Amino acid sequence: MLFLNREDMQRCMSLEECIAAMEKAYRIFYEGGFVMPHRPCIENGSNTLLYMPCFTADGFGTKFLTLFPGNPRKGKPMIDGMMVLNNAEYGSIKAIMHAGFLTALRTGANTGVMLKNLAPQNAQTCGIVGMGVQGVFQTAFACTVRNIRTVYTYDHNKKDAAKFKANVEKLIGRDINLESCTTINDLMAKSDIIIAATTSNTPVFPDDESLFKGKTVVAIGSYKPHCRECPDALVKAADGIYVDLNFAKEESGDLFIPLKEGTICEDKIHQISDVMYNPDYKNHTAGNTVFIKTVGMALFDTVCGTEIYNAAVEKGIGTGLDF
């Protein structure tokens, strides 16, 4: 059994290789080559435990993830946990790895895949709302798939912009131009791509359709039906709404609430796997007003985790353990 910590995992794959792993996951998703139940979400007050198993032809994996929103105030990461990979033939454990890092990595790579397929080719500016760990990875992957010249940031907790910039640059291996914004409106006006990576239960953007016109907006934070980062104005302004998983319509308040209230209809929502792999798909709206809502899925963790494991074995990275 191989144990991989955060540093081990980061040495295994480049950002481009992570995007390729996610594209592989979407191919498996489109072709139906997996078994993945809806993830149980166990709540204890504001804290949450997610249990995320998935089977593929190459093996199976299970991610145990904790989400403790109060952790950042205590100097701890909000997301933590463990990813376990199992042998396909025997069911034995072949690897244990850092689930918090895997989540940040594959969530960022997922956004990279979405932007690669849906954002305008000439997008040069990106606005990041929420400067936590997820914000760092979201920025890094946006800069990987588009020639982003300036990154605009906003965080109501007034986080250290210099540290954020350094963390992004470490991931992408080059300098970026970063500017902090004092208001959300300022960030939105300056950004071609806008990404929300917050823990907010209520919309972080103004309810004004005009602010979203011509933008590509990604929201990754809302993972419960009563929580939403985006207002009705966004779903109304969007020419197309794209999800990684149809379950997002039930799991995230960003879609569940406007669907329940009749603000939008389901036929406005499309799966990114159709954009990528369905030859009959004809509703692509890249370059207009696009809303991307991701909730992630266990298939991403299993495929990305397996690719990391394979790279670790090939490169001799990690620590061997015996039970």
Residue, then its C-alpha position, 0 to 999 in steps of 0.5 A: m500500500l502506498f501513502l501519498n501526502r500533499e507534497d508527494m501528490q504535487r510532484c506527481m502531475s502537472l496542471e496540464e496532466c490533471i486537466a487530461a485526467m479530468e477529460k478522461a473522467y468526463r469520457i468515462f462519465y459520458e460513456g457510462g463506464f462507472v458505478m457511482p451512488h449519490r454521495p451521502c451528506i451527513e450534517n452536524g450543525s454547520n459541519t459536514l461529512l461527505y462519503m464518496p465511493c465510485f467504481t471504474a474498470d481500473g479499480f475503485g476509490t472512496k473519498f471521506l471528506t470533512l467540511f468545517p466552515g469555522n476552521p479558517r478562523k482557527g488557522k485550519p483548512m475548511i476541507d480535509g479528509m482521506m482518499v482510499l484507492n482499491n485494487a479492482e480484482y481483490g478489493s485490497i487497498k493500494a493507496i491512501m492519499h490526502a483528500g483535501f489536496l485531491t479535492a482542490l486539485r481536481t476541482g481546479a482542473n474541473t474548472g479548467v476543463m469547463l473554461k477550456n470548452l466554454a470560455p472565449q479563447n481571447a479571455q485575458t482577465c479573471g476575477i476570483v471571489g474567495m481567496g482560500v485554497q480553492g481560490v488559489f487552484q481555481t486561479a491556477f487552472a484558469c491561467t493554464v487554459r487561457n492567456i490570463r494577463t490580470v487576475y482580480t481578487y475580492d475576499h470579504n475577509k481581506k486575505d493576504a493578496a501577496k500570499f495568494k499571488a505567491n501560491v498561484e505562481k508556485l503552481i503555474g511556474r510564472d508571474i501573474n499580475l494581480e490586483s485586489c478589488t474593494t468591491i464585487n462590482d469593480l471585479m465584475a466590470k474588469s473580468d472576462i471570467i468570474i469565479a466564485a469560490t466561497t462558503s457563503n449561504t447567500p449570493v455574493f453577487p449583486d442581483d443585476e443582470s447587466l453586470f453578468k452580460g458577456k461574462t463566463v461565470v463559474a460557481i463552485g462553493s454551493y453544495k447544499p440546496h439552501c446555499r447559493e453564491c449566485p443571484d437570480a440575475l445570473v440564471k436569467a442573464a445566462d445564454g446557457i447554464y452548464v453543469d458537471l453533473n445533473f445532480a447539481k440541480e438538486e444538490s446546489g441552491d444555485l440551481f435548485i432554488p431558481l428551478k423550484e421557484g420557476t425562475i428558469c426551466e431545466d432545458k436551459i441547463h446542459q452537461i459539459s460532457d455533452v459539449m465535449y463528446n456528444p456529436d449531436y450537441k448544438n447548444h454551445t454558447a461560448g462567448n456569450t453569457v455563460f454560467i458554469k455550476t460545478v458540484g464535483m463527483a466521486l468519479f473525478d476523485t477516483v480517476c484523478g487519484t488513480e492517475i496520481y497513484n500511477a505516476a507515483v509508482e512510475k516515479g518512485i514517489g510516496t511511502g510504502l506501508d503494510f497493514 
